[in-house]
Amino acid sequence: MPGLVAPLVDEREVLLAFLGQQRDALRYAAHGLGERQASARPTASELTLVGLIKHAALTERAWMAFVTTGDTGALVPQDDWADGFRLTEGETVDDALALADEQARMTEKLVGALDDLAAPLAPTVELVRWLPGGIVWTPRWVLLH
């Protein structure tokens, strides 16, 4: 059936397949749209389809940086938070899709190299009010998130 993840057995492959399915949903929603359509805001929200694609890629990048380094700061945007949800000057839909593709490859490589999906990651350090210190996640939790 289209849209279903293949019946894989290896947990790592299953987690990456479901993550890929989520990425694909955003890509499919943008398929065939021009810059104006993908950047449209059809509701009162500031969110756009291309902004969601960019945000998902940047968020995935941040989580993978946290998994790799244990640095809670990787989860806190360093630039203008809103820029992660929209195209900035000179960016295109193709740029956002390329960012998402590049991050997907990086994530798959990183996850493939992990020894243990259940290994506790470094505890978070409180840097912002929405991310308390002392939380301990595992790579498995991060991928499911």
Summary of the structure (lengths in Angstrom):
residues: 145
radius of gyration: 16.4
end to end distance: 24.7
largest distance: 45.0
contacts: 371
relative contact order: 0.15
helix: 56%
strand: 1%
